[in-house]
Structure formats: structure tokens, C-alpha cells
Amino acid sequence: MAEKETSQQAPVPQEYIVPLAGVFKVLGDPTRLRILQALMGGECCVSDLADKLVMEQSAVSHQLRVLRDAALVQFRRQGKTVYYSLADEHVYTLLKVGLEHVAE
């Protein structure tokens, strides 16, 4: 087990607590985590995600809306196809660190 950091960190401002809890609530769903893990490899369209995760496209679309509303994914349109990706590097890092933690 790694040694804990001894320096004191500044407390999290109270106005961030509820939004942070909301992010963790969204991340608490295994299906959404599977979608995010798939997006860690790069952007995908809904049909590709549905194939990778062996899910119906409508179910994937529903979960992507929840992830989009939580600002965890972003999208771009190319013709009729919509491609999804992680919203930013922070989301990637959050997932990577979480996966490393549970793998210990």
C-alpha cells in the first residue's frame, strides 16, 4: 500500500460538493462505466458502442444522454452520424485512476 501524502490539502469549497456527488452518482452505474471505458480508446458512434458492449442502440443512446448531461462526454456530428468522446482529459484521468485503484 502506498504511503499517504502527509501535507494538508485545502478543503474542497462547499459549492463543489453537490456537483461532485452528482458526477460520482452518474459514475455509479456499471453500464455507463462500460461506455466510458470504451470511449477511453477514442471516439465512437452509437452503433459501434452498441456492438462493442452487446447492447441495443437505444439503451446506449439513453446512457450517453445521461453522460452528456453530466458533462462527461461530448459529441460531434459528421453527416447523419454522431460521434462521442470523453469530454476532456479530466474524465480520462478520473477513470484511469479509479481503474488503477480497484486493480490494486
Helices and strands as residue ranges (DSSP letters): H 14-27, H 30-39, E 44-45, H 46-53, H 57-69, E 73-78, E 81-86, H 89-103
